[in-house]
Amino acid sequence: MHIELRHIHKRFGPVHANNDINLTFGSGRIIGILGENGAGKSTLMKTLSGFQSADSGEIWLDGKHVDYTGPEAAIQNGVGMLQQDPLDVAAFTVLENFTYGQPGSFLPNRKAARHQLAELSRRFGFELDPETPIAQISIGQRQQLEIVRLLALGVRTLILDEPTTGISAEQKTILFDALRTLATRDSMTVLLVSHKLEDVIALCHEVAVLRAGQVVGTRDMPATTGQLVTMMFGQELKPHTREREDLSTAPVALELAGVTLRGKRVTVENFSLKIRAGEIVGLAGLDGSGQEMALRAAVGLEKPQDGRVLIQGSPIFASRLEQWLAHLEDVLRSSERLFIPRFLVSLLLTVVSDQPYRRFLERGVAFGAAGRLEEGLVAGLTLTEHIAIVTERQTLVDWGRAAQHTAAQMKTYDVRGRPESQIETLSGGNQQRMLMALMPEKPVLMVLEQPTRGLDVDSARWIWQQLLSRQAKGTAILFSSPELDELVAYSDRILVFYAGQVFEVPDASRTSADEIGHLIGGHFEEQTT
């Protein structure tokens, strides 16, 4: 599909997100859409895919001017977008999601849909069980499902927003092979929004670079990382170096002692970990390998089946009563086998659930979730309202004081927006900066799920500057990341999770991303011989 974007303008209040954008995309090409966080990439792609309308400008597809409103109309014109978090329905199965939105009768032909799903999956090497609930498949499989769903709807231009965030190396290889097939064999146009320059270099035929809402350049590939960074930021960024200290005598900030964690797909048994003040420990592993449970156990959001969690030497999960309540909660959650009415289960869970996260907060533990809008921030609330939740302890909020505090924090953390802006209108980078603005300045422990998820290289460096400033004051940091270079660059130690097993790399400065990659694949023996 041949695409022309002519004089696209889009404003959000005083922010000119897209400022006179003129771009042309040809068929049979994979084009990288690059730029720092807040440059206008996602805004432009949402306009092209119908998720929002431009204030002015035109979209031309195959020489025809189109003026659609809504993603359904965009799909009917051959343009579909795969969001960073796929827009599937959690209560549906794979097959039900596949048929969702397809034209035809009210009741879809399940047999025909199952056959079409199987054919498309087989073509691209996807493994999608039609009867599996969405909640039980990985983010990579959800992406695969959305791709085949859009193809079944007839799209000829596929837009992908940060598609390799949170997926395994194997799933990325499968995804890239599928995208190359769509471009070369099917002559589709593939637009890739990504902050991962190594992915752009490996996959794209050309790139378009945005900065502050404007196109600053296009170029054919290949190109070096340095050349792309210079186009994005106007200068090449120096690699990060970090001095590591001997912290063997520092006081212990967090201890997990003989902890057993049971999830839907994996169990981590008898897991122990000590993190000392000022130490940074990184967790690596494929999605669902157990590292997520370990992080959440460290902040009271995942109850261990056994063992203890201690903050600065004081136990959290210690009493027999708490262990008994945790066991009772598990029984109640499996109440379908006990024929207990659902409303009664909810009531009893409210009574017996301990909800210890508040106690972790009181002990100086701060948590940053990977899902910024799902868990870390509250969609619909303004920046000032977020600050007020954290800082205002009175029954009646002093909104003038809260607005002043918000403005000061926005200046300190370089949050681009307005105090009255709703949080979901900010770019991913600005949302992450706002999360940092809500964090305490000197916590005992920071537990972070993918702290640079979806951020460009400069924004990621800025986040780590803030984290390292807290680390220098004695804060211990426990974090997970799918970015192996990030784990190696910032960790003192790295714990690799594989199918419930845990392997420790005691000195991150003596390892490499390639070695961590082998460990993630379960090749522990190679590292111990």
N, C-alpha and C positions, 0 to 999 in steps of 0.2 A: 504494500500500500504506500502510495506517495502522499506525504503529509506536509502541509505548509501552515505555519503559525505566523499570522501577520499582525503586527502592532498590538500584541496582547498586553493589556494593562489590568492590574488587580491591586486594590488597596485594602488594607485592614486598618481603619482609622488613619493615623499619620504614617503608617508603614506602607511604602510602595513596594509590595512583594514582587510584582512583575512590572517592569518599567519598559514598555515598548519592545517586547520580545519578538524577534523575527528569526525563525529557524525553519529549515527544510530537512526532512528525513526521507530517505529513499527506501525502497523495498529490498528485501534480501540482505539487510544490514543489521548489525547489532551496534547500537549507539549508546555510549555512556553519557549520562547526564551528571555532571560534576559541579561541585561548589561547596563552600563551607556551610555549616548549619545556619539556616536563615537566609541563604542566598536566593531562595525562590524556586528551588527544584521541584519540591513536592507540590507547591501551589500550581506551578505550570502543568505538571502531569495530572493533577486533579481536575484542572480546567479541560485538558485534552480528553480525559476519560469521563467527563460529565459529573463528577462529584461536586463541583462548584462551577459557577459561571464567571466569566471575565467581566470586568467593568466595561471594557471596550476591546475591539480587535476581532479578527476573523480566523476561523479554522477551515481549511480546504483539504478535502480527502479525495485523492485521485482526480484532481481538477474540478471538484464540485464543492461549492460553498455549503457548509452545514451549520445549523444553528440549533443544536440539541440541548435539552435540559434534562439532567439526570443520567446516571450510569446505565440504566436500561436502554435509553435512546442511543447512548454512545455505543453500546454493544450491538444494537441493531445496525449501526453504521460501521461496525467492524472493529471497534476499539474497546479493549478490555484491560483492566488494571488489577494486578495482584498486589494487595496492600502488604506492608511489613508484617502485620498480624492479619492473617487471612480472614475474610468476612464470612465465615461459615456459621452454621447454627449448631451450638454445642449439644442440643437435645436430639439432633438427628444422627442417623447412621451415615456412613460414607455414601451409600447409594442414594439416600434421601437428599443429601446435600448436592450430589451430582445432578439430580433431576430438578433441583430447586431453580425456579426461574425459566425453565424451558417452556416454550410455547406449546399449545395443544390443549387437550382436554384437561378437566379438573383432576382426574385420576390418571397419572402417567402410566405408560406401558412399562412395568418393572422389568419384564423379560427383555424387551428391546433395550432399555436403559442399561441393564446389567451387561448385555452383550457389547454395547458401545463403550461402556466403562472398561471392560476387559480388553477390548481391542486397542483403545488409546493407551491404556496402562502398559500393555505388552509392547506396543511400538516404542515407548520411551524407557522401558525397563523399570517402571514404577510398580511397587508392591502395595496394592490397595485392596483390602478385603471389604467387599460391599456391605457386609452386615456389622462391621465394627463401629461402635459409637465414636464420634469425633473426639470425645474426651480421652479416649484410649490410644490415640495415635500421636506421633511426634509432630513438631512444627514443620519438619521437612516433608512429611507425608501430607500434612494439611496444604502445604504449598503445591505439591504434586496434584492433589485433588482439585485445587482451584484452577490450575493450568488446564487440566483435561476438561473441567467444566466449561471454562471459557472457550476452549477449542470446539467443544460440542455445540456451543451457542454460535459458532461461526466467526469468531474474531479473526482479524487479519493483521492487527497490530496489538502486541502484548507489551504492557508496561509493568515493570517489576520494581518495587520500592524496597531497597535493602534486602534482597531475597536470601543472602547467605548469613544473615544474623541469626544465630541460635541453631544452625543445622550442622551436622557432622561433615567431616571431610568427604566421606563416601557419598553422602546425599548431595554435597556440592558438585561432585564429579558427575553424578547422574543428572543434576539440574543443568549443568553447563552443556553436557552432551545433548540434552533435549533442546536447549535454546539454539545450539549450532544447527541442529537438524531443522528446526522451524525456520531459521533464516536461510540456510543454503538450499535445502530441498523443497521447502514450501514457499520460499520467497516472501516470508512474513517480515514485518518490521518489528524489531525488538528494541525497546527503550529500557535501559538499565540505570536506575538511580542508585548510586552506591558511594559510600565513603571509603570502601576498601579498594585502594588503587591497584593492589596486586590482582584482584578479580577483574578490574577493568582492563589491565594490561593483558591478562590471559585470554579475555573473551571478546573484547570489542574491536570493531573495524574502524570506528571513529569516535570522537568525543565532542561534546558541546559543554562549555564551562560558563557558569553563571557566578556573578559576584554582586552582592547588594541589589539583587533584582534585575540586573542587566546581563546580557550576553557579552562576555569579555573575549571570547575566542572559540574557534572550532579547529580541529586538526584531525588528520588521518592518523591511525596507529600504524606501526608501533611508536611508542614514546616511553621515556624512562620515568620512574617515579618522581625524580627531581624536576623534570620538565612539567609534569602534571601539577605538582605542588606549586611550582612557580606561577602557573596559569591560575590556580585557585586562589592563592594568597598574595601574589605579587612578589614573593621571595621564596627561596628554598629554606626549609626549616632544618636546623641542626639536630642530629640524633640525640636522644636523651641518654645521659649517664647519671648513675646514682651511686653514692658512697654508702657502703653497707658497714654497720657497726657490729661489734661483739656484744650481744644482748644476753649472754648466758647467765648473768647474775641479776638481770632485771626482774622485778616482781611479776608474777603470773597474773595476767589480766583475765584470761578465759581458760577454763579447763573442762574438757569433755572426758569423763572417766568411765570407761567400760560401757559406752552408750550403744544400745541396739535400736536401730531405726528400721521400721517396716513400711515400705511403700507398695503401690499397686504392682510395680514391675520388678522391684529389687529390694533386698534386705541388706543392711549394713550392720554387721554384728560385732559387738565388743570393740567399738571404735574409741580410741583415746587420742587426745590432742591437748597440748598446752601452748598457749600463745602469750608471750611476754610483752610488757609495756614497750611500745616503740617498735614492735616487730610487725612485719607484713607477711602474711601467709596467703598464697594463692591456691585455689582449688581448680583442677582441670578434670575434664571428662566429657564423654558424649552425653547428650540429653538423656536424662533418666538413669544415670549411672549411680546416683546417690549423693552427689555433691550438693544438690538443692536441699535435700533433707538435712544434711549436716549444717548448712548455713542457717536454716530455719530453726534447728534445734538450739543453735547458739543464741537465738533471740526469743525463744519461748513460743515460736509459732509452729513447732513440730514437737510433739511429746515423745520422748524416748520410751520404748517399751521396757528398757532396763538401763541402769547406770545413772550417773549424776552429771549435772551441769553446774559449774561453780564460776562465779564472778568475783575476782580478787579474793579467792579462797573461801567464799561463802557459798554454800550449796543453794540451788534453786529447787531442783527436783530431788527431794531428799526423804520426805516423810512417807511412812507407810500409808497414811490417809491419801496423800496425793497419788501414790501408785495404785491404790484401790480405786480411786475415782477415775483414773486414766483407763483402768481395765473395764470399769462399768461403762465408760463412754464408748469404748470399742464394742461392747455387747449391744448397747443401744443403737449404734450405727449399723449393726447387722440385724436390726430388729425385724426385717422382712421375714426372716425365718422364725421369729417369735410371734408373728401376727399382732404386734403392738400397733395401734393406730398412729398414723404419722404425726397428728397434732400432739399426741401425748409424748411421742419421742422428742419432738422439738422442745416441749416444756421441760422434760426431764434433762435434756442436754443443757438447757439454760441453767438448771440447778446444779448439775454435777461438773460442768466444764469449768476448769479453773481459770482459763484465760490469763496466763502468767505474764503476757507481754508487758503489761503495765509495770510489773515488778522489775523486769529487765530495764525498762526505761528509767525507773527510779535508781537503778544501780549504775547508770551511766552508759547504757548500751544504745547505740543508734543504728537503725536499719534502713537500707536503701534497696527497694525492690527493683527487679528488672523491668517490670511492667509499671512504667511511670504513672500513667493515668489509671491503671487498674488497681494499684495498691499504694503508690507513693503520693499521688496528688488526687484532688477531687475535681472531676470534670463538672463544669457549671459554676464553680467558685472563682472569684477574682483573686489576683495576687495578694491584695490587701486582706481578703478573708482568710487566705492560707496563713499569712503572717499572724493574724489575730488569733487563729486557732492555737498557734504555738506560743505566743507571747502574752496574750491577754488572759489573766487569771481571775478577773472580776466577773461578777454576774452580768453587769452591763459593760459592753465593749466601748472603749474610748476610740471611736473610729478616726478621729483626727490624729491621735497618737499612733494608731496602727498604720495610717496612711504615710505618716512621716517615717516610721520605721521601715515600711515597705520601700519607700523611695531610697532610703539610705542603703538598704540591703541590695536593691537593684543596682545601685551605683557601684557598691563594693564588689558584687559578683557579676557585673556587666551583663545584666539581664535586659534584653532588648524587648521593650513593650511598655505598657503603662500600668500603674497600680490598679486601675479599674478594669484591665483586660482579663477576660476569662482565661484560665490556664490552658485550655485546649487549643486556643488560638495561637499559642507560642510554638515555635519550631522545637524539634526534639532537643537540640543543643540548649536552647533557652529554658526548656522545662528541666533539663538536668542541672543547669546552673541554679534554677530556683530551688530544686531539691537540696542543693548544697547550702543555699541561703537559709533553709529551714533547719539544717543540722546544727547541733550544739557545737560551740567552738572548741571545747576540750573534753570530748567524751572519753570514757575509759576504753571503750571498744567500738569500732565501726564495722558493721557487717554489711557487705555490699554485693548484690547480685548484678554482675555485668555492668559496672559503673560507667563504662563508656559506650554502652550499646547504642548503635546507630549514629555515633558522632564522627565528625570528620577529624583528621589528624590533629589539627590545631586545637579544637575544642576538647579532644581527649587529653592532650598535653595540659591544657588549662585545668581540667578536672583533677589530674594527678598532682599538679602544683598545689591545689587546695588540700588534697589528701596528705601530701608529704609535709605540708606546713603543720597539720595536726599530728602526724607521726613524729615530727621533730619535738613536739611538746609532750610526747609520751603516750599518745593514743595508739593502741594496738589495732591493726586492720586485718580483717579476714574477708577475702573477696573471691569471686569466681569470674571466669572470663573464657569465652571461646577463642579469644585472640591469643595465640601461643606466644607471640612476640611480647605482648603486654605482660603476660605472666612472668616471662624470663626477665624482662626489664625492671620490674618493680618489686618482685617477691624476694624475700629472704629465703623462704622455703616454699616448695610446691608439693601439694598432695594430689596425686592422680587417682581418680576413681574409675573403676572398671567392673561392671556387673557386681557391685557390692564390695569388691576388694579395694584396698587402699594401698598405694605405694608412695613412699615419701622420697622426694629429692631434697636432701638436707641442705644443699648449697646451690641456690638458683644461679649464682654467678658462674658456676662451673658446668652448666648444662646449656642446651640449645633448644630452639623451637622444634627442630627435627627429632631430637631425642624425646621431648615431651609428646610429640605426635605418635611415636612408636609406643610409648607407655599408654597413651589413651586407647590405642588399639589392643591393649592387653598383653603386650610383649614384655612382661616383667622380667622373664628369665634372662633376656639379652642384657639387661642392665645390672643384673646381680652376679654375672659370671666374670 
